[in-house]
């Protein structure tokens, strides 16, 4: 599945802003933390990631998938 990346979508860069948007959309089980440094896969769900501080280089789509610079 192709990732959707919405740069600049957050008018207020804070964890609380993202948590409120996720809750409004019924996306549960959110947490504040870093990004895993190993590949993982969800067989029964999709994953949403909100970046409100810092930066990360992530590979999406499994081994050989494109690498995205997020901030």
PADREN-179199 format. One line per 8 residues: number of its first residue (from 1); for each residue z, x, y of C-alpha. Coordinates in Angstrom, 2 decimals, always signed. Example, Ala and Ser with C-alpha at 12.3 -4.5 7.8 and 13.67 -1.06 7.14 Angstrom:
1> +7.80:+12.30:-4.50 ~ +7.14:+13.67:-1.06
This chain:
1> +0.00:+0.00:+0.00 ~ -0.90:+1.34:+3.43 ~ +2.12:+1.85:+5.70 ~ +2.26:+0.07:+9.05 ~ +3.48:+2.38:+11.81 ~ +4.31:+0.80:+15.17 ~ +4.98:+3.60:+17.64 ~ +6.81:+2.56:+20.80
9> +7.75:-0.86:+19.39 ~ +11.41:-0.42:+20.30 ~ +12.15:-1.07:+24.01 ~ +15.79:-0.04:+23.55 ~ +16.20:+2.98:+21.23 ~ +19.39:+2.09:+19.37 ~ +20.50:+1.36:+15.85 ~ +21.85:-2.01:+17.01
17> +18.38:-3.06:+18.27 ~ +16.80:-2.29:+14.90 ~ +19.61:-3.96:+12.95 ~ +19.18:-7.14:+15.02 ~ +15.38:-7.17:+14.42 ~ +15.83:-6.58:+10.70 ~ +18.40:-9.40:+10.46 ~ +16.12:-11.77:+12.41
25> +13.43:-11.17:+9.79 ~ +15.78:-11.62:+6.83 ~ +15.60:-7.95:+5.85 ~ +18.98:-7.24:+4.28 ~ +20.83:-4.19:+2.95 ~ +20.25:-2.09:+6.06 ~ +22.22:+1.06:+6.71 ~ +22.38:+3.86:+9.28
33> +21.73:+7.24:+7.77 ~ +19.12:+9.91:+7.23 ~ +15.94:+9.76:+5.20 ~ +15.96:+10.81:+1.56 ~ +14.61:+14.32:+1.04 ~ +13.13:+13.36:-2.33 ~ +10.46:+10.89:-3.36 ~ +11.58:+7.49:-4.56
41> +9.92:+4.22:-5.43 ~ +10.88:+0.55:-5.22 ~ +9.20:-1.52:-7.94 ~ +10.42:-4.92:-6.72 ~ +10.60:-4.64:-2.93 ~ +9.12:-3.15:+0.21 ~ +10.97:-0.81:+2.53 ~ +11.22:-0.88:+6.31
49> +12.26:+2.18:+8.31 ~ +13.37:+2.18:+11.94 ~ +13.61:+5.50:+13.80 ~ +15.73:+5.34:+16.96 ~ +16.72:+9.00:+17.37 ~ +15.54:+12.38:+16.21 ~ +12.38:+13.05:+14.29 ~ +11.24:+13.29:+10.71
57> +8.19:+14.28:+8.73 ~ +7.76:+11.79:+5.88 ~ +5.27:+11.45:+3.07 ~ +4.48:+7.81:+2.34 ~ +2.58:+6.52:-0.65 ~ +3.82:+8.93:-3.29 ~ +2.73:+12.41:-4.32 ~ -0.42:+13.28:-2.39
65> +0.13:+10.49:+0.15 ~ -0.36:+11.12:+3.86 ~ +2.36:+12.88:+5.85 ~ +3.53:+11.16:+9.05 ~ +5.50:+12.67:+11.92 ~ +7.99:+10.07:+13.17 ~ +10.23:+10.18:+16.24
